[in-house]
Amino acid sequence: MNTLTNRYLAATLRSVPAQRRDEIATELRASIDDMIEGRTDGGADPVTAEREVLTELGNPDVLAARYADRQLQLIGPTYYLLWLRLLKLLLSFIPALAGTVVTVVEAAEGKGFGAIGPGLVVALHVTVHICFWLTLVFVLIERSQSGVDVPEWNLDDLPDTPVRRGIPLADTIASVIMSVATIGYVFLQHFQSWVPSTDGDNVPILDPDLWSFWLPALIVVLVASVIFEVVKYRIGRWTWALFGTKVLLDLAFTVPLAWLALTDRLLNPALGLRLTWLAEADNRESLGLAIAVGAVAVVVWDLVDTAIKTRRQTA
């Protein structure tokens, strides 16, 4: 429940060591309940009593520091939390933004993958400068004669209780990257497969005739899979409707892939001119069978795992 007490506990526990969270949560909740009960026994309204108790306990970040035996004195207790909040905010986007801009400019000048290095260097430099100059400013403020008014902590500033998502962001990002990388490779191998022909030209890995229908169709399925991953994350948990959609998308990609592999239509026949072992029909059949079996095995495993997750989250 998104009560003030739960929000206060969540805000406190996020800053304490993970191995002590259960112990501290039990102890702190019991203390809060006892303090609220003491006030309500005296005739106080429960809602008012809860607000008074939590206000009396004070800023949850300060309370967490006491539980963790952590001193808030890098800058000084007066300005430390404000400094930390600003530092996290600035580091959350400025280095990445600066690095991205430099990478785009370098790539526009024709440096290709070499543009990534300068972007990372600039992002690192910006990170160091932000840490140094922000800290210096707070040091000067703390040691100046005139102090700065820091807003008082208020109970209404408590964040909402974190919602545990059934769809982790990391899983969504990994799935999207995998689909996008596959799409990129389908295009890239047509122009740069690293298998040269006898006259030095590029030999695509996949049969060029597949561009007439099958490769565009598979790319459409992959794009639909990316959209599905985004929608799934927005919903936040598995449902049977999402599971059914995933089954259709997986089958729409895996069945054609397996069929093309088993019928020797997936790989470029010209590869046999450069890779002698592919010139033999038995070897091509064995490779096609391995591709088909591997693709089916991965999909079956993924769907079984997804079905288990869906059953748990809809129970």
C-alpha positions in Angstrom: 0.0 0.0 0.0 1.1 3.5 -0.8 0.8 4.8 2.8 3.0 7.5 4.3 4.6 4.9 6.5 5.4 2.6 3.6 6.8 5.6 1.6 8.9 6.6 4.6 10.2 3.1 5.0 11.0 2.8 1.3 12.8 6.2 1.3 14.9 5.1 4.3 15.8 1.6 3.2 17.1 2.6 -0.2 20.1 4.1 1.4 21.0 1.3 3.9 23.1 -1.8 3.2 21.1 -4.5 1.4 21.9 -7.2 4.0 20.4 -5.1 6.8 17.3 -3.9 5.1 14.9 -6.6 6.4 16.2 -6.1 10.0 16.0 -2.3 9.8 12.6 -2.4 8.2 11.2 -4.6 10.9 12.7 -2.5 13.7 11.7 0.8 12.2 8.1 -0.2 11.4 7.7 -1.5 14.9 9.0 1.8 16.3 6.7 3.8 14.1 3.6 1.6 15.0 4.4 1.9 18.7 4.7 5.7 18.5 1.5 6.1 16.5 -0.3 3.8 18.9 0.9 5.9 21.8 -0.6 9.0 20.3 -3.9 7.4 19.3 -4.3 6.0 22.8 -4.2 9.5 24.0 -7.1 10.5 21.6 -5.2 11.6 18.5 -6.5 11.0 15.1 -4.6 8.1 13.4 -3.8 10.0 10.3 -2.6 13.0 12.2 -0.6 10.8 14.6 1.1 9.1 11.6 2.1 12.5 10.1 3.4 13.8 13.5 5.5 10.6 14.1 7.1 10.6 10.7 7.8 14.3 10.8 9.4 13.9 14.2 11.6 11.1 12.8 12.8 13.6 10.2 14.5 13.2 6.8 14.7 9.5 5.9 18.1 10.0 4.3 19.5 11.3 7.6 17.9 8.5 9.5 19.3 5.9 7.0 22.8 7.4 7.6 22.4 6.8 11.3 21.3 3.2 10.7 24.3 2.6 8.4 26.7 4.4 10.7 27.6 6.7 7.8 28.7 10.3 8.3 27.2 13.0 6.1 30.3 15.2 6.2 32.0 15.1 2.8 30.8 18.7 2.4 29.2 19.0 5.8 25.9 17.9 7.2 24.2 21.2 6.3 24.8 21.0 2.5 25.7 17.4 1.9 22.4 16.1 0.8 21.8 19.1 -1.5 25.2 18.6 -3.0 24.6 14.9 -3.6 21.2 15.5 -5.1 22.6 18.0 -7.6 25.6 15.9 -8.4 23.3 12.9 -9.3 21.1 15.1 -11.4 23.9 16.6 -13.4 25.7 13.3 -14.0 22.5 11.6 -15.1 22.4 13.4 -18.5 25.1 16.0 -19.1 28.1 13.6 -19.8 26.0 11.3 -22.0 24.6 14.3 -23.9 28.1 15.8 -24.5 29.6 12.4 -25.5 26.7 11.8 -27.9 27.1 15.2 -29.6 30.8 14.6 -30.1 30.2 11.1 -31.5 27.6 12.4 -34.0 29.9 15.2 -35.1 32.9 12.8 -35.5 30.7 10.3 -37.4 29.5 13.0 -39.7 33.1 13.7 -40.6 33.5 10.1 -41.8 35.3 8.5 -38.9 32.8 5.6 -38.6 33.2 3.4 -35.5 36.3 5.5 -34.6 33.9 8.3 -33.6 32.9 6.4 -30.4 36.3 6.8 -28.7 36.4 10.7 -28.7 32.7 10.6 -27.5 33.7 8.5 -24.5 36.7 10.6 -23.7 34.6 13.8 -23.7 31.9 12.2 -21.5 34.6 11.2 -19.0 36.1 14.7 -19.0 32.7 16.3 -18.5 32.1 13.9 -15.6 35.3 14.9 -13.9 34.7 18.6 -14.4 31.1 18.4 -13.0 32.4 16.5 -9.9 35.2 19.0 -9.3 33.5 22.3 -9.9 30.2 21.4 -8.1 32.1 20.3 -5.1 34.3 23.4 -5.1 31.2 25.6 -5.2 29.7 23.9 -2.2 33.0 24.1 -0.3 33.1 27.8 -0.9 29.5 28.2 0.1 30.0 26.3 3.4 33.1 28.4 4.3 31.7 31.7 3.3 30.4 34.1 6.0 26.9 34.3 4.6 25.1 31.0 4.6 22.6 29.8 2.0 19.0 29.0 3.0 18.5 25.3 2.4 14.8 24.2 2.0 13.5 22.3 5.0 12.6 18.7 4.5 8.8 18.2 4.4 6.8 15.0 4.9 5.0 15.6 1.6 8.3 15.3 -0.3 8.3 11.5 0.3 8.5 9.6 -3.0 5.8 7.0 -3.8 6.4 3.4 -2.8 8.4 1.8 -5.6 6.4 -0.4 -7.8 7.9 -3.8 -8.5 7.7 -4.4 -12.2 7.2 -7.8 -13.7 9.1 -6.7 -16.8 12.7 -5.7 -15.9 14.1 -2.8 -17.9 17.3 -4.7 -18.5 15.4 -7.5 -20.2 13.6 -5.1 -22.4 16.8 -3.3 -23.4 18.5 -6.6 -24.2 15.6 -7.8 -26.3 15.4 -4.6 -28.3 19.2 -4.5 -28.8 19.1 -8.1 -30.0 16.4 -7.4 -32.6 18.0 -4.2 -33.8 21.4 -5.9 -34.1 19.8 -8.7 -36.1 18.2 -6.2 -38.5 21.5 -4.4 -38.8 23.3 -7.6 -39.6 20.8 -8.7 -42.3 21.6 -5.4 -44.1 25.3 -5.3 -43.3 26.1 -8.9 -44.5 24.8 -8.0 -48.0 27.5 -5.3 -48.4 30.2 -6.6 -46.0 30.2 -10.2 -45.0 34.0 -10.6 -44.7 33.9 -13.4 -47.2 35.5 -12.2 -50.5 34.9 -13.8 -53.8 37.6 -14.8 -56.2 37.6 -11.3 -57.8 37.6 -9.5 -54.4 33.9 -8.7 -54.3 31.7 -9.3 -51.2 29.9 -12.7 -50.9 26.7 -12.2 -48.8 26.1 -14.9 -46.2 22.4 -15.1 -46.9 21.0 -16.0 -50.3 20.5 -12.6 -52.1 17.3 -14.1 -53.7 15.7 -13.9 -50.3 15.4 -10.1 -50.7 12.5 -10.7 -53.0 10.3 -11.6 -50.1 11.7 -13.5 -47.1 14.3 -11.1 -45.7 11.9 -8.1 -45.8 9.2 -10.2 -44.2 11.6 -11.3 -41.4 12.7 -7.7 -40.9 9.1 -6.7 -40.5 8.7 -9.3 -37.8 11.8 -8.1 -36.0 10.5 -4.5 -36.1 7.1 -5.7 -34.7 9.1 -7.5 -32.0 10.8 -4.2 -31.0 7.4 -2.5 -30.8 6.1 -5.4 -28.7 9.0 -5.1 -26.2 8.2 -1.4 -25.7 4.5 -2.0 -25.2 5.2 -5.0 -22.9 7.4 -2.8 -20.7 4.8 0.0 -20.6 2.2 -2.5 -19.4 4.6 -3.7 -16.7 3.7 -7.3 -16.4 3.0 -10.4 -18.5 -0.6 -11.2 -19.5 -1.9 -14.1 -21.5 -2.7 -11.6 -24.3 1.0 -10.5 -24.4 2.1 -14.2 -24.2 -0.1 -15.0 -27.2 1.3 -12.1 -29.2 4.8 -13.3 -28.4 4.0 -16.8 -29.6 2.8 -15.4 -32.9 5.9 -13.2 -33.4 8.3 -16.0 -32.4 6.6 -18.5 -34.8 6.5 -15.9 -37.6 10.3 -15.6 -37.4 11.4 -19.1 -36.4 9.2 -21.2 -38.7 10.3 -19.5 -42.0 13.9 -19.4 -40.7 13.9 -23.2 -39.9 12.1 -24.0 -43.2 14.6 -22.0 -45.3 17.5 -23.6 -43.4 16.2 -27.2 -43.9 15.4 -26.7 -47.6 18.9 -25.2 -48.3 17.5 -21.8 -49.2 18.9 -19.7 -46.3 22.7 -19.5 -47.1 24.2 -18.1 -50.3 25.1 -20.9 -52.7 28.1 -18.8 -53.7 29.7 -19.5 -50.3 30.6 -22.9 -51.6 33.1 -21.4 -54.0 35.1 -19.9 -51.1 34.3 -22.4 -48.3 35.0 -25.8 -49.8 33.3 -27.7 -47.0 30.0 -26.0 -47.9 30.3 -27.2 -51.5 29.3 -30.7 -50.3 25.5 -31.3 -50.0 25.8 -33.4 -46.8 27.6 -30.5 -45.1 25.0 -28.0 -46.2 22.2 -30.3 -45.0 24.0 -30.8 -41.6 24.5 -27.0 -41.2 20.9 -26.3 -42.1 19.6 -28.9 -39.6 21.8 -27.4 -36.9 20.5 -23.9 -37.6 16.9 -25.1 -37.6 17.2 -27.2 -34.4 19.1 -24.4 -32.6 16.4 -21.8 -33.6 13.5 -24.0 -32.5 15.3 -25.0 -29.2 15.8 -21.3 -28.3 12.2 -20.4 -29.0 10.8 -23.3 -27.2 12.9 -22.6 -24.1 12.0 -18.9 -24.2 8.3 -19.6 -24.6 8.3 -22.1 -21.7 10.0 -19.6 -19.5 7.6 -16.9 -20.5 4.6 -19.1 -19.9 5.9 -19.7 -16.3 6.3 -16.0 -15.7 2.9 -15.2 -17.2 1.2 -17.9 -15.0 2.9 -16.4 -11.9 2.0 -12.8 -12.7 -1.6 -13.5 -13.5 -2.3 -15.9 -10.6 
